[in-house]
Amino acid sequence: MSIRKILEKLGVKMSEASANPFDIEDFRRKRGLLWSTKPVLDSNDMFMFFPNNKVAQTSINRNLLKDRVIVFKDDHSRYIGKMHSYDLEQAERIFKFTVVRNPWDKAVSAFTYLQGVKQYKRKYSEMDFCFFVKHYLNKKGMGLDPHFNRQYENAFYNGIQYVDFIAKLETLHDDWKEIAPKIDSPAELPHKNKTIHKKYTDYYDDESVELVGQIYMKDVEAFGYTYGDPE
């Protein structure tokens, strides 16, 4: 859905919305259109990518499109300059997409990834996943670490889908073939920085299945996932 239609549903007049250059922080503060994370921008102005940690982010940003992406944390001034260059009409035309993953699988991937990160090794390297879910993730939720953020906000705002395409990691090989021609990208997507672990279902007990489902209920419902879906 276009930004124009989203704003209309939210009761924002087009004359007001287009009076100033398109600005992420301005939209968050004054227009009510929440962008939970600043999207990855394209130097060729063909896409905005709303990434989720542990969901093909490295494959897309650091490999396939590395010569084109503008990432906020990499270059603040360049990113802000590019964002300020967009007016509402330009932002509407740009193809917006995200990639999502089964939340039960994503939680395991994020946990095993953190177990290998130097600053977290001492705390999590020997910890059981179910214990982690019950005593850490359940208590701190998505505030625990950005790797455990919900994916819903990178696709929906107030129940309205604002991205043009939602790809799934489980079917990304086929989904990318639909995305590629829209952003002038190679059709084959490399998979880098993959966390090696057992099947995600091997990590869970009944209680942890329920807890993760509750924490990520919006993801489960919006993207149609169930526990036990293939990876």
Residue pairs with C-beta under 8 A, 6 or more apart in sequence:
1 160
1 161
1 162
1 164
2 92
3 33
3 88
3 91
3 92
3 162
4 14
4 88
4 92
6 33
6 157
6 160
6 162
7 14
7 17
7 31
7 33
8 14
9 160
10 31
10 32
10 33
10 158
10 160
12 31
12 32
14 88
17 31
17 88
18 87
18 88
18 89
20 26
21 84
21 85
21 86
21 87
22 83
22 84
22 86
22 87
22 88
22 90
22 91
23 83
23 84
24 35
24 38
24 39
24 83
27 33
27 35
28 34
28 35
32 158
33 157
33 162
34 153
34 157
34 158
35 50
36 149
36 153
36 154
37 50
37 51
37 149
37 153
37 154
38 72
38 79
38 83
39 48
39 49
39 50
39 51
39 96
40 48
40 49
40 50
40 51
40 60
40 61
40 69
40 70
40 71
41 48
41 69
41 70
41 71
41 79
41 82
41 83
42 48
42 49
42 65
42 68
42 69
42 70
42 94
42 183
43 68
43 69
43 70
43 82
44 68
44 184
45 90
45 94
46 94
46 95
46 182
46 183
46 184
47 94
47 95
47 96
47 97
47 182
47 183
48 91
48 94
48 95
48 96
48 97
49 60
49 61
49 69
49 96
49 97
49 98
50 96
50 97
50 98
50 154
50 155
50 163
51 57
51 60
51 61
51 98
51 99
51 154
52 98
52 99
52 100
52 101
52 106
52 149
52 151
52 154
53 110
53 146
53 147
53 149
54 101
54 106
54 109
54 110
54 113
54 147
54 195
55 99
55 100
55 101
55 106
55 151
55 169
56 99
56 169
56 172
56 189
56 191
57 99
58 192
58 193
59 189
59 190
59 191
59 192
59 193
60 69
60 99
60 189
61 69
61 71
62 192
62 193
63 190
63 192
64 185
64 186
64 189
64 190
65 183
65 185
70 78
70 79
70 82
71 79
72 79
86 94
95 164
95 165
95 179
95 182
95 183
96 162
96 163
96 164
96 165
97 163
97 164
97 165
97 166
97 167
97 179
98 151
98 154
98 155
98 163
98 165
98 166
98 167
99 166
99 167
99 168
99 169
99 172
99 175
100 151
100 154
100 155
100 166
100 167
100 168
100 169
100 219
100 223
101 109
101 151
101 168
101 169
101 170
102 169
102 170
102 200
102 225
102 229
102 231
103 151
103 212
103 213
103 215
103 216
103 219
103 220
103 225
104 200
104 201
104 204
104 209
104 212
104 213
104 225
104 227
105 200
105 229
105 231
106 151
107 133
107 137
107 148
107 200
107 212
107 216
108 129
108 197
108 200
108 203
109 195
109 197
109 200
110 145
110 147
110 148
111 124
111 129
111 132
111 203
112 195
112 196
112 197
113 147
113 195
114 120
114 124
114 145
114 147
115 121
115 124
115 125
115 127
116 125
116 195
124 132
129 203
129 204
129 208
130 203
130 204
130 205
130 207
130 208
133 208
133 211
133 212
134 207
134 208
134 211
136 144
137 144
137 148
137 211
137 212
137 215
138 211
138 215
141 148
141 215
142 148
142 149
142 150
142 215
150 216
150 218
150 219
151 216
151 219
151 223
152 218
152 219
152 222
154 163
155 161
155 162
155 163
155 166
155 222
156 162
156 222
165 175
165 178
165 179
165 182
166 223
167 175
167 176
167 178
167 179
168 175
168 223
170 229
170 230
170 231
172 189
173 189
176 185
176 187
176 188
176 189
177 187
179 185
180 186
180 187
181 187
197 203
199 231
200 231
201 227
201 228
204 212
204 227
209 227
213 220
213 227
219 225
220 226
